Amino acid sequence: MNATHSSSSSGGGSGTGSGLAGNTPTCYFVMIGTKDNPIYEAEFVSVSTARSSSAGTAVSEAKREEFRHLNQFIAHSALDMIEDIQWGTNQMYLKSIDKFNERFISAYLTAGNIKMLLLHDAKSEDAIRNFFNDCYELYIKTLLNPFYDPNSIISSAGFDSKVRLSAKRYL
């Protein structure tokens, strides 16, 4: 699931992971298209986690790549659960659908069957819902762009910066 925006977010360094060896980003966000293809992905580090890990040792690029693949695997494994849940509810926000170690996977399913997944530590459900709502609004605005082909990778720097701003605000 390698989309274009799979680097760590601003804040410098990687955060501490819960239940995973070493340091990992605190949140991983991915949008999955209707053909089960990733159209956008990003990793976020909370400001408090970034400060505490900046004093520690730096994580090697190989280790960060390993965590990136683990996050992608966890998100991919949650797709089956979303497909099971989506037929039993009329809600777009599916809340926490799965758990891996001490990390939760929350999901949001759009009317166009775009799946948004957030791998995170336990946080406020309202904050996560607001983050998903912001991302959904940004995605709708992207769909309105006549130059964007639905189900293709979102490579807009403006989209990326607004998603990261929303993550900073809510996560």
N, C-alpha and C positions, 0 to 999 in steps of 0.2 A: 504494500500500500504506500508507494512512494509518490506523493504529490510534491509540488514545488516548494511549499513552505513548511519544511520539516525541521527547521533549526530552532534552537532554544530562543526564548523571547528575551526582551531586554531585561535588565536587572543583573546581568553579569553572573556567569557560572550556573551550575545546576543546583537544584534544591535538594532537600533531604527526602528520600522516599520512605514510605511507611511499609515496613515489612520486606523491602527489597534490599539487597546488599548494596552498600555504597550510596551515592547520591543520584537522585533522579529528579526531573522536573515535577512540580507538584500537580500540574494538570496537563492533560493531553486532549486536544479537541480535534475531531475529524468530521468532515461532511462526506457522506457516501451517496453517490448518484443512483439513479434508478437501475443501472446495469451493474450494481455492486462495485462500482469504480470510485476510488477516492477523488473528490473534486477539490478538497481543501483540507489541510491539516496544519496544526500548530501546537507548540509546547509552550506552556506558561510557567513562570516561576514567581511565587509570591514575593513581595518586597522583604518581608521579615525572614523568609527562608534564604533569599539571596544574600542578605547581610550576614547571616550566621555562617553560610558556607563559604563566603569570600575569605574569611580568616583561615579556613581549613585548607587542605590540599586540593589542588585542581584535579578534576576528573579527566582521564585521558580521552582522546577522541574515539578510540576503539570502544571504551566502556560506554560512552554516550551513545554510540551507534548501536551497541547491544541493547541498551535501554529503549532506544527508539524502536527497534524491531520487536521488543517485548510488548511495548505499548500498542504497536500495530497489531500484533497477534491477539492481545486481549480484546481490542476493539473489534477485530474481525470475528472473534468467537462469539461476541454479543449479538451479532446480526441475526442469528437464528432465533434468539430469544425475542428480539424486536418483531420478527415476522410472526411468531406465535402470539405475542401480546396484541399486535395491531388489529387483529380481527375481533378481539373481545372488548375493545374500548373505542370510544369516539373522541378521546382526549388526544391532543397533539403532544403534550408534555407527559412522558411515560414515567417520570421520576427515576428512582434508582432501580435498575432492572437486573443488576448482577453485582457480584463482589469478587475481587481477586486479592487475596491476602487482606490487607487493611484498606485497600483502594476500592472505590465504588465506581460503577459505570451508570451514568444517567443518560437518558435518550430523549430525543425530540423528533417527532415524525411529521413532516410537512404534508400539506394537502397533495402536493405533487410527488409524494413518496420519496423525498430526499430525507435521509436519516442523518441526524446530528448526534454524535456521541461525545461524551465528556468523561474521561477517566480522571478521578479526583479523590482527594482525601475527604473525609466527612466534613461537609460544609452546610450552610443554610440552604434548604430547598427553595426558599423564595429568591435568594441570590442566584442560584443556578437557573431557575425559571426565567428570571429577568435577563440573564446572559443569553439563554437560548432565544428569548423573544427578540433581543437586539440583533442576534445573528440571523434570525429568520427575516427580520425587516431588511437587513443588509443584503441578504440573498435575493429577496423580492426586488430590491432596487437593481441588483445585478441582472436579474432576468429581464428587466425592462430595457436594458441596454441592447440596442439592435445588433451590436457587434459581438455579443456573447452568445455562444452556441450552448444550449442546455446540455448538461451532462459532461461538459468539458472542464478541464482544470481551471480554477479561478486563480489567475496570476496577477490580479490587480494589486498594486502596492497600496492603493487607497483602501481597498477592502481589507487587506491584511492589517493595516494600521488601525482601522476602526474596530476590527475584531479584537485586536490586542488592547485597545483602549477600553473596550467593554469588559474584557477579562480583568484588566487592572482595577476597574470600578467595582465589579461584582465578585470576583474570585479572589 
